[in-house]
Amino acid sequence: MNEDIINDLNDELEGVIEEGHSILENAEIQEKLEELRTEAELLIRKHPLKSVVIGAVTGYLVARIFR
């Protein structure tokens, strides 16, 4: 009976560890996405006209592809 309790605790502990690992991965992904967003904003602020032209051309091409 004691082995059953230990096995159940081990199983629960493994689940908690896996859940914690998944939360950390999501936090790292969110941090990297925030960094990318900040870099993109800085680049757009540095070159606003080029950004608008690139956005318009990209939108046009995507519209033509999915038409």
C-alpha positions as CSV (number, residue, x, y, z in Angstrom):
1,M,0.0,0.0,0.0
2,N,2.8,2.4,0.8
3,E,4.2,1.8,-2.7
4,D,0.9,2.7,-4.2
5,I,0.9,6.0,-2.4
6,I,4.5,6.7,-3.5
7,N,3.7,5.9,-7.1
8,D,0.7,8.2,-7.0
9,L,2.7,11.0,-5.6
10,N,5.4,10.4,-8.2
11,D,2.8,10.5,-11.0
12,E,1.3,13.8,-9.6
13,L,4.8,15.3,-9.2
14,E,5.7,14.4,-12.8
15,G,2.4,16.1,-14.0
16,V,3.1,19.3,-12.0
17,I,6.7,19.4,-13.4
18,E,5.5,19.0,-17.0
19,E,2.9,21.7,-16.4
20,G,5.5,24.1,-15.0
21,H,7.8,23.4,-17.9
22,S,5.1,24.2,-20.4
23,I,4.3,27.5,-18.5
24,L,7.9,28.5,-18.6
25,E,8.1,27.8,-22.4
26,N,5.1,29.9,-23.0
27,A,6.6,32.8,-21.0
28,E,9.8,32.5,-23.0
29,I,7.8,32.6,-26.2
30,Q,5.8,35.6,-25.0
31,E,9.0,37.4,-24.1
32,K,10.6,36.7,-27.5
33,L,7.4,37.9,-29.3
34,E,7.4,41.1,-27.3
35,E,11.1,41.7,-28.3
36,L,10.2,41.1,-31.9
37,R,7.3,43.5,-31.7
38,T,9.5,46.2,-30.1
39,E,12.1,45.8,-32.8
40,A,9.5,46.0,-35.6
41,E,8.0,49.2,-34.1
42,L,11.5,50.8,-33.9
43,L,12.2,49.8,-37.5
44,I,8.8,51.2,-38.7
45,R,9.4,54.4,-36.8
46,K,12.9,54.7,-38.3
47,H,11.6,54.1,-41.9
48,P,7.9,55.0,-42.1
49,L,7.6,55.5,-45.8
50,K,9.4,52.3,-46.7
51,S,7.2,50.5,-44.2
52,V,4.0,51.8,-45.7
53,V,5.2,50.8,-49.3
54,I,6.3,47.3,-48.2
55,G,2.9,46.8,-46.4
56,A,0.9,47.9,-49.4
57,V,2.9,45.7,-51.8
58,T,2.6,42.8,-49.5
59,G,-1.1,43.3,-49.1
60,Y,-1.5,43.5,-52.8
61,L,0.4,40.4,-53.5
62,V,-1.4,38.4,-50.8
63,A,-4.7,39.6,-52.2
64,R,-3.7,38.5,-55.7
65,I,-2.6,35.1,-54.5
66,F,-5.8,34.3,-52.7
67,R,-8.1,35.8,-55.3
